[in-house]
Amino acid sequence: MQNLMVKLADVKEQINEKMKHPYLLKHIEPPIIDEDKLLLLLSLLNKGNKPELIAKKYCITIMLIQIALDTHELVSNHKLDSEEMKSRQLTVLAGVYYSGLYYKILAGIDDIEMIRSLAEGIKEVNEHKISLYQKSANTLDELMDDVKKIESSLFVKVASYLGDSKWSNFSSDLLFIKRLNAEREMFLQGRKSIVFEAIKNIVENDKCTASNEQDKDLLAICDHYIDFSKKLIQKQFMNYPIIDELLVKRIQSVLTKNESYANTFVEEG
């Protein structure tokens, strides 16, 4: 576990160093590096046959892509005063800046297939983001597929490139649960949740219920998809023995949103 922890800290430090821009950091919040996604990438690339230096470059590149995509998602559309408008413009520029960083690294990697895989992943993420934000899904399954693809397309493409379909499914379900947990928490706190808004849009087309009952229905729908994906992960985990101890702990931390399942996971895993 120590070796992976050292790699995690090293790659995270390199990403932070590359993202440093005094003017941007002065005016907008620094981007957050999702350590769970970084850990999944490191674990996946550790299993491959890529030299460590190249594997780290891939990790840095993919995380910069993820950060660029996440940064653009922070841009709001509501009317702003002059100071807020400046912050929004800088957020857009920050996303472009982070995009430029990963393109620069990609240019130095002599691996056309990996570059093609990442380009396909970026395209897929953006297509499903458009579908989510425009509430284009007609069914709950279509909506949840949008959410899953947004969270995992980059990782699925990398796993496919490395010929690891099991890891692709595992990462996809885990990141899907993590996103739904986050959206669920925002909804319960009364904050805006684009996923719950989309669920509500689909549900309202089918029936009209009182506000309190509708909130319970929305939560029940979300919990249904979380629980189903947790069962898939449990099966995948039991058939996937080569997982680092640090990653196991992170998996368990994602699953502890549902205490009864977390206990089952620990006992059976």
Protein Blocks (a to p, Z undefined) as FASTA:
>chain_A
ZZmmmmmmmmmmmmmmmmpcfklmmmmccddddfklmmmmmmmmmmmmcdfklmmmmmmm
mmmmmmmmmmmmmpcfbdcdfklmmmmmmmmmmmmmmmmmmmmmmmmpccfklmmmmmmm
mmmmmmmmmmmmnomafbfklmmmmmmmmmmmmmmmmmmmnopaklmmmmmmmmmmmmmm
mmmmmmmnopacfklmmmmmmmmmmpccdfklmmmmmmmmmmmmmmmmmmmmmmmmmmmm
bccfklmmmmmmmmmmpmklmmmmmmmZZ
